[in-house]
Amino acid sequence: MSDFLKIVQERGSGALDKKMGIEILEASPERMVGRMPVEGNTQPIGLLHGGANVVLAESLGSIGTQLHAGPNRKIVGVDINATHHKSAMSGYVTGVATAVTLGKTLCCYEIEITNEKGERTCSARITCMILAERN
C-alpha cells in the first residue's frame, strides 16, 4: 500500500465521499483510482447522466490536489469541465484521475469514469489553483 493511500485512508477522504460510498483504491498526486456505487447517486431518468459520474470525478480530482498541495498550501480555485458519454444507472462506476500538470500554483487532472462493463460514462478535466507557500 502506498504512503499516499495510507494518508487518504487515515484522514478520510471527506464526509461526502463516505456518505456516497466512494472507495479509494490507489492514491498519489500523479494518479488516483476510486469507485463508487451508482444506486442512490443518480439523476432522474431523462437527464443526460447519472450523478455518480460527476461526484466521483470531483472527489478524485480534489483528493489528488490535496495530496499534491500538501499541508502547507491552500487550494484557492477549481475549474471543472465534464463530458457525459453514457448514463450510469446501476452497479459501480470506476474513475482514474491522471495528473497532466503538477506545478507550484496549478495542478490539472484528466479523469475517465467507466461503468462495470468498462464503457466510458464520463470524461472530465479538473484544474486547481494553489496558493504558493509562504516563507
PAZAPA-4460 file (N, C-alpha, C; in steps of 0.05 Angstrom, whole numbers, plus 32768, in hexadecimal, padded with zeros to 4 digits):
% residues 135
    n_x    n_y    n_z   ca_x   ca_y   ca_z    c_x    c_y    c_z   seq   type   mol
   8011   7FE8   8000   8000   8000   8000   8012   8019   8000     1      M     A
   800B   802C   7FEF   801C   8044   7FED   8018   8056   8006     2      S     A
   802C   8066   800B   802A   8079   8021   8013   808D   801D     3      D     A
   800E   8095   8004   7FF8   80A7   7FFE   7FDD   809B   8004     4      F     A
   7FDA   8081   7FFC   7FC1   8073   8002   7FBD   8071   8020     5      L     A
   7FD2   806C   802F   7FCF   806B   804C   7FC5   8086   8057     6      K     A
   7FD0   809C   804D   7FC8   80B7   8056   7FAA   80BB   8050     7      I     A
   7FA1   80B4   8038   7F85   80B7   8031   7F74   80A6   8043     8      V     A
   7F7C   808D   8048   7F6C   807B   8059   7F6B   8085   8076     9      Q     A
   7F82   808E   8080   7F84   8097   809C   7F74   80B1   80A1    10      E     A
   7F77   80C4   808F   7F6A   80DE   8093   7F4D   80DD   8088    11      R     A
   7F48   80C9   8078   7F2D   80C8   806C   7F2D   80DB   8054    12      G     A
   7F1C   80D5   8041   7F1C   80E6   8029   7F05   80F9   802A    13      S     A
   7EF8   80FD   8041   7EE3   8111   8044   7EC8   8104   804A    14      G     A
   7EB8   8114   8057   7E9D   810A   805F   7E8C   8103   8047    15      A     A
   7E8D   8113   8031   7E7D   810E   801A   7E86   80F3   800D    16      L     A
   7EA0   80EF   800B   7EAA   80D6   7FFF   7EA0   80BE   800F    17      D     A
   7EA1   80C0   8029   7E97   80A9   803A   7E79   80A5   8036    18      K     A
   7E6A   80BB   8036   7E4D   80B9   8032   7E46   80AD   8017    19      K     A
   7E55   80B3   8003   7E4F   80AA   7FE8   7E5B   808E   7FE3    20      M     A
   7E6A   8083   7FF5   7E75   8068   7FF3   7E8E   8067   7FE1    21      G     A
   7E9D   807D   7FDE   7EB5   807D   7FCE   7ECB   806D   7FDC    22      I     A
   7ED7   805B   7FCC   7EEE   804B   7FD6   7F06   8053   7FC6    23      E     A
   7F1B   805C   7FD3   7F34   8063   7FC6   7F46   804A   7FC4    24      I     A
   7F4D   8043   7FAB   7F5C   802A   7FA7   7F7A   8030   7FA3    25      L     A
   7F80   8048   7F99   7F9C   8050   7F94   7F9E   806E   7F98    26      E     A
   7FB3   8077   7FA5   7FB5   8094   7FAA   7FD2   809D   7FA9    27      A     A
   7FD7   80B1   7F98   7FF0   80C0   7F97   7FE9   80DA   7F89    28      S     A
   7FFB   80EE   7F8B   7FF5   8107   7F7D   7FF4   8102   7F5E    29      P     A
   8002   80EE   7F54   8003   80E9   7F38   7FEB   80D9   7F2D    30      E     A
   7FDF   80C8   7F3E   7FCA   80B6   7F35   7FB7   80AE   7F4C    31      R     A
   7F9E   80B1   7F47   7F89   80A9   7F5B   7F77   8095   7F4D    32      M     A
   7F6F   8080   7F5C   7F5B   806D   7F52   7F47   8069   7F68    33      V     A
   7F2D   806A   7F61   7F18   8066   7F75   7EFF   805B   7F67    34      G     A
   7EED   8052   7F78   7ED3   8048   7F6D   7EBE   804F   7F81    35      R     A
   7EA5   804F   7F77   7E8E   8055   7F88   7E75   8047   7F7D    36      M     A
   7E62   8041   7F8E   7E49   8035   7F85   7E39   804A   7F77    37      P     A
   7E2A   8042   7F63   7E19   8054   7F54   7DFE   8057   7F62    38      V     A
   7DF3   8041   7F6D   7DD9   8041   7F79   7DD7   8057   7F8E    39      E     A
   7DC3   8068   7F8C   7DBF   807E   7F9E   7DCF   8097   7F97    40      G     A
   7DE0   8095   7F83   7DF1   80AB   7F7A   7DEB   80B3   7F5D    41      N     A
   7DD2   80AE   7F54   7DCB   80B4   7F38   7DB8   80CC   7F36    42      T     A
   7DB8   80D8   7F1F   7DA4   80ED   7F19   7D8B   80E0   7F0F    43      Q     A
   7D74   80EF   7F0F   7D5B   80E4   7F04   7D5F   80DB   7EE7    44      P     A
   7D4F   80C7   7EDF   7D50   80BD   7EC3   7D48   80D4   7EB1    45      I     A
   7D56   80D6   7E9B   7D51   80EC   7E88   7D68   8100   7E87    46      G     A
   7D78   8101   7E9C   7D8F   8112   7E9C   7DA6   8103   7E8E    47      L     A
   7DBB   8112   7E87   7DD0   8106   7E77   7DE2   80F3   7E86    48      L     A
   7DE3   80F5   7EA0   7DF8   80E5   7EAE   7DEE   80DE   7ECA    49      H     A
   7DFC   80CB   7ED6   7DF8   80C4   7EF2   7E0A   80D6   7F02    50      G     A
   7E00   80DE   7F19   7E10   80F0   7F2B   7E29   80E3   7F35    51      G     A
   7E2B   80C9   7F36   7E43   80BB   7F3F   7E5B   80C2   7F2F    52      A     A
   7E58   80C6   7F15   7E6F   80CD   7F04   7E7D   80E6   7F0E    53      N     A
   7E6E   80FB   7F11   7E7A   8115   7F19   7E84   8115   7F35    54      V     A
   7E75   8109   7F48   7E7E   8107   7F63   7E99   80F9   7F65    55      V     A
   7E9C   80E2   7F57   7EB5   80D3   7F58   7ECC   80E3   7F4B    56      L     A
   7EC7   80F0   7F35   7EDB   8100   7F27   7EE5   8116   7F39    57      A     A
   7ED2   8125   7F45   7EDA   813B   7F57   7EE9   8132   7F6F    58      E     A
   7EE1   811B   7F7B   7EEE   8111   7F92   7F0B   8109   7F8C    59      S     A
   7F0F   80FA   7F76   7F2A   80F2   7F6F   7F3C   810A   7F6A    60      L     A
   7F32   811D   7F5B   7F42   8135   7F56   7F49   8144   7F6F    61      G     A
   7F35   8146   7F81   7F39   8154   7F9A   7F4E   8147   7FAC    62      S     A
   7F4C   812C   7FAF   7F5F   811E   7FBF   7F7B   8120   7FB3    63      I     A
   7F7E   811C   7F99   7F98   811F   7F8C   7FA4   813B   7F91    64      G     A
   7F93   814F   7F8E   7F9D   816B   7F92   7FA6   816F   7FAF    65      T     A
   7F97   8164   7FC2   7F9F   8167   7FDE   7FB9   8159   7FE4    66      Q     A
   7FBD   8141   7FD8   7FD6   8133   7FDC   7FED   8142   7FCF    67      L     A
   7FE9   814E   7FB8   7FFE   815D   7FAB   8004   8177   7FBA    68      H     A
   7FF0   8185   7FC3   7FF4   819E   7FD1   8002   819A   7FEB    69      A     A
   7FFB   8184   7FF9   8007   817F   8013   7FFA   8190   8029    70      G     A
   8004   818E   8041   7FF7   819C   8058   7FFE   81BA   8059    71      P     A
   8012   81C3   804A   801A   81DF   804D   800F   81F2   8038    72      N     A
   8000   81E7   8025   7FF5   81F8   8010   7FD7   81F5   800F    73      R     A
   7FC9   820A   8006   7FAC   820A   8006   7FA2   820A   7FE9    74      K     A
   7F8D   81FA   7FE4   7F80   81FA   7FCA   7F6D   8212   7FC9    75      I     A
   7F70   8223   7FB4   7F61   823C   7FB3   7F4E   823E   7F9C    76      V     A
   7F4E   822B   7F8A   7F3B   822C   7F73   7F3A   8212   7F64    77      G     A
   7F22   820B   7F5A   7F1F   81F2   7F4C   7F0E   81F7   7F33    78      V     A
   7F17   81EC   7F1C   7F08   81ED   7F03   7F03   81D1   7EFA    79      D     A
   7EEA   81CA   7EF4   7EE3   81AE   7EEC   7ED4   81AF   7ED2    80      I     A
   7EDD   819F   7EBF   7ED0   819B   7EA5   7ECB   817D   7EA2    81      N     A
   7EB2   8176   7E9D   7EAB   8159   7E9B   7E9B   8154   7E82    82      A     A
   7EA0   813E   7E75   7E90   8135   7E5F   7E83   811A   7E66    83      T     A
   7E69   8118   7E64   7E5B   80FF   7E6B   7E56   80EF   7E52    84      H     A
   7E5E   80D6   7E52   7E5D   80C5   7E3B   7E46   80B1   7E3C    85      H     A
   7E40   80A8   7E55   7E2C   8093   7E58   7E22   8094   7E75    86      K     A
   7E08   808E   7E78   7DFD   808E   7E93   7E09   8077   7EA3    87      S     A
   7E0D   807D   7EBD   7E16   8068   7ED0   7DFE   8063   7EE2    88      A     A
   7DEF   804E   7EDD   7DD6   804A   7EEB   7DD6   8034   7F00    89      M     A
   7DEA   8023   7F01   7DEB   800E   7F15   7E07   8005   7F19    90      S     A
   7E0B   7FF5   7F2E   7E26   7FEA   7F34   7E39   7FFE   7F3F    91      G     A
   7E51   7FFD   7F35   7E67   800F   7F3D   7E72   801F   7F26    92      Y     A
   7E7D   8036   7F2B   7E8E   8044   7F17   7EAA   8045   7F23    93      V     A
   7EBE   8043   7F12   7EDA   8045   7F1A   7EE6   805C   7F0C    94      T     A
   7EF6   806B   7F1A   7F03   8083   7F0F   7F21   8081   7F12    95      G     A
   7F2F   808B   7EFD   7F4C   808D   7EFD   7F53   80AA   7EF7    96      V     A
   7F61   80B7   7F0A   7F6A   80D3   7F06   7F88   80D2   7F02    97      A     A
   7F91   80DE   7EEC   7FAD   80DF   7EE5   7FB6   80FC   7EE4    98      T     A
   7FCB   8102   7EF2   7FD5   811D   7EF3   7FE0   8125   7ED7    99      A     A
   7FD8   813D   7ECE   7FE3   8148   7EB5   7FF8   815D   7EBC   100      V     A
   7FF2   816D   7ED1   8004   8182   7EDB   8005   8181   7EF9   101      T     A
   801D   8181   7F04   8020   8183   7F21   8035   8199   7F26   102      L     A
   802C   81B2   7F29   803E   81C8   7F2D   803C   81D4   7F49   103      G     A
   804B   81E9   7F4D   804A   81F6   7F68   802F   8203   7F6E   104      K     A
   8023   820E   7F59   8009   821D   7F5E   7FF2   8212   7F4D   105      T     A
   7FF6   81FC   7F3F   7FE2   81F1   7F2D   7FE5   81D3   7F2B   106      L     A
   7FCE   81C5   7F2C   7FCF   81A8   7F25   7FB6   81A2   7F15   107      C     A
   7FB9   818F   7F03   7FA3   8188   7EF1   7FA2   816A   7EEE   108      C     A
   7F8A   815F   7EEE   7F85   8142   7EEC   7F72   813D   7ED5   109      Y     A
   7F78   8128   7EC5   7F65   811D   7EB2   7F59   8104   7EC0   110      E     A
   7F3F   8102   7EBE   7F31   80ED   7ECD   7F1E   80DE   7EBA   111      I     A
   7F20   80C4   7EBB   7F0E   80B3   7EAB   7EFE   80A1   7EBE   112      E     A
   7EE4   80A2   7EBA   7ED1   8091   7ECB   7EC5   807C   7EB9   113      I     A
   7EC5   8063   7EC2   7EBA   804D   7EB3   7EA6   803D   7EC5   114      T     A
   7E93   8030   7EB7   7E80   801F   7EC6   7E8C   8003   7EC9   115      N     A
   7E7D   7FF0   7ED4   7E87   7FD5   7EDA   7E8E   7FC6   7EC0   116      E     A
   7E82   7FCE   7EA9   7E88   7FC1   7E90   7EA1   7FCD   7E83   117      K     A
   7EAD   7FE1   7E8F   7EC5   7FEE   7E84   7EBE   8004   7E70   118      G     A
   7EA4   800B   7E6E   7E9C   8020   7E5B   7EA0   803B   7E68   119      E     A
   7EAB   804E   7E58   7EB0   8069   7E62   7E95   8077   7E66   120      R     A
   7E91   8080   7E7F   7E78   808E   7E85   7E7D   80AC   7E87   121      T     A
   7E95   80B4   7E8E   7E9B   80D1   7E91   7EB9   80D5   7E8F   122      C     A
   7EC1   80EC   7E83   7EDD   80F4   7E84   7EDD   8111   7E8E   123      S     A
   7EF1   8117   7E9E   7EF1   8132   7EAB   7F0E   813C   7EAC   124      A     A
   7F10   8156   7EAF   7F2A   8164   7EB3   7F26   8177   7ECA   125      R     A
   7F36   8174   7EDF   7F34   8184   7EF7   7F4E   8194   7EF9   126      I     A
   7F4C   81AE   7EFB   7F63   81BF   7EFF   7F60   81CE   7F19   127      T     A
   7F75   81CD   7F2A   7F74   81DA   7F44   7F8B   81EE   7F47   128      C     A
   7F84   8205   7F52   7F99   8219   7F59   7FA1   8214   7F76   129      M     A
   7FBA   8217   7F7B   7FC5   8212   7F96   7FD4   822B   7F9F   130      I     A
   7FCF   8234   7FB7   7FDD   824B   7FC2   7FFA   8243   7FC7   131      L     A
   800C   8252   7FBE   8029   824C   7FC1   8030   824B   7FDF   132      A     A
   8045   823C   7FE5   804E   823A   8001   8059   8255   800A   133      E     A
   8054   825C   8022   805F   8274   802D   8078   826E   803D   134      R     A
   808C   827F   803A   80A5   827A   8049   80A4   8285   8065   135      N     A
***
